[in-house]
């Protein structure tokens, strides 16, 4: 069990070590940049495109970000969770700018099932 936790911590640290500074100019760019930031900072735990399809996501019982439970949360709630952390999710306010967090949340909201 300790080795699994250590592995998770190592992967999260590696995912956060990649710099990701993006400037948002327009909504299309924000969505693209949100996806890019997500890929660098969130994908290790949440899986590709938030599908919770990785072994780590399954072991941590991460819900798909397209799920109704996640999508019914407001942007403000998702920004707070991303900034301050919740449960197993660490806080990202010191690892991402407010604009980056907003872009990631906009990307997460774009994953809503149609």
C-alpha positions as CSV (number, residue, x, y, z in Angstrom):
1,X,0.0,0.0,0.0
2,X,2.8,2.4,0.8
3,X,4.5,1.7,-2.6
4,X,1.2,2.6,-4.3
5,X,1.0,5.9,-2.4
6,X,4.6,6.7,-3.1
7,X,4.0,6.0,-6.8
8,X,1.0,8.3,-6.9
9,X,3.0,11.1,-5.1
10,X,5.9,10.7,-7.5
11,X,3.6,10.9,-10.6
12,X,1.8,13.9,-9.2
13,X,5.1,15.7,-8.5
14,X,6.4,14.8,-12.0
15,X,3.1,16.1,-13.6
16,X,3.4,19.4,-11.7
17,X,7.1,19.9,-12.5
18,X,6.3,20.7,-16.2
19,X,6.0,24.4,-16.6
20,X,2.8,25.7,-18.2
21,X,2.5,29.4,-18.7
22,X,-0.1,30.4,-21.3
23,X,-1.8,33.7,-22.1
24,X,-5.4,33.6,-23.0
25,X,-6.5,35.8,-25.9
26,X,-9.8,34.3,-27.0
27,X,-12.3,31.6,-26.1
28,X,-11.1,29.1,-28.7
29,X,-7.5,29.6,-27.5
30,X,-8.6,29.3,-23.9
31,X,-10.2,25.9,-24.5
32,X,-7.1,24.7,-26.4
33,X,-4.8,26.0,-23.7
34,X,-7.1,24.5,-21.0
35,X,-6.7,21.2,-22.7
36,X,-2.9,21.6,-22.9
37,X,-2.6,22.6,-19.2
38,X,-4.9,19.7,-18.3
39,X,-2.7,17.3,-20.2
40,X,0.4,18.6,-18.3
41,X,-1.0,19.0,-14.8
42,X,-4.1,16.9,-14.4
43,X,-4.0,13.9,-16.8
44,X,-1.8,11.8,-14.5
45,X,-4.6,11.5,-12.0
46,X,-7.7,12.2,-14.1
47,X,-6.8,10.2,-17.2
48,X,-6.9,11.3,-20.8
49,X,-9.5,13.9,-21.4
50,X,-10.8,13.4,-17.9
51,X,-12.1,9.9,-18.6
52,X,-10.6,8.4,-15.3
53,X,-9.3,5.7,-17.6
54,X,-5.8,5.1,-16.1
55,X,-4.8,2.6,-13.5
56,X,-4.0,5.4,-11.1
57,X,-7.4,7.0,-11.6
58,X,-9.2,3.6,-11.1
59,X,-7.1,2.9,-7.9
60,X,-7.9,6.4,-6.5
61,X,-11.6,6.0,-7.6
62,X,-11.5,9.2,-9.6
63,X,-14.8,10.0,-11.3
64,X,-14.8,10.9,-15.0
65,X,-14.9,14.6,-15.4
66,X,-17.8,14.3,-17.9
67,X,-19.9,12.6,-15.2
68,X,-23.2,14.3,-14.1
69,X,-21.8,14.6,-10.6
70,X,-18.8,16.6,-11.7
71,X,-20.6,18.6,-14.4
72,X,-23.5,19.8,-12.2
73,X,-20.9,21.7,-10.1
74,X,-20.6,25.4,-11.0
75,X,-17.5,26.8,-12.5
76,X,-16.9,28.6,-9.2
77,X,-17.1,25.3,-7.3
78,X,-14.7,23.7,-9.7
79,X,-12.3,26.6,-9.5
80,X,-12.3,26.4,-5.6
81,X,-11.7,22.6,-5.7
82,X,-8.9,23.0,-8.2
83,X,-7.4,25.9,-6.3
84,X,-7.8,24.6,-2.7
85,X,-7.9,20.9,-3.3
86,X,-10.5,18.4,-1.9
87,X,-10.2,14.9,-0.6
88,X,-7.3,13.2,-2.4
89,X,-6.8,16.1,-4.8
90,X,-4.1,18.5,-3.9
91,X,-4.4,22.3,-4.1
92,X,-3.1,23.8,-7.3
93,X,-3.3,27.5,-6.4
94,X,0.5,27.6,-5.9
95,X,1.2,25.5,-9.0
96,X,-1.1,27.3,-11.6
97,X,-2.1,30.9,-12.1
98,X,-5.7,31.9,-11.7
99,X,-6.0,32.2,-15.5
100,X,-4.6,28.6,-15.9
101,X,-7.1,27.3,-13.4
102,X,-10.0,29.1,-15.2
103,X,-8.8,27.7,-18.5
104,X,-8.7,24.1,-17.1
105,X,-12.1,24.5,-15.5
106,X,-13.5,25.8,-18.9
107,X,-12.0,22.7,-20.5
108,X,-13.5,20.4,-17.9
109,X,-17.0,22.0,-18.4
110,X,-16.5,21.3,-22.2
111,X,-16.4,17.6,-21.4
112,X,-20.1,17.5,-20.5
113,X,-21.8,14.5,-22.1
114,X,-24.1,15.5,-25.0
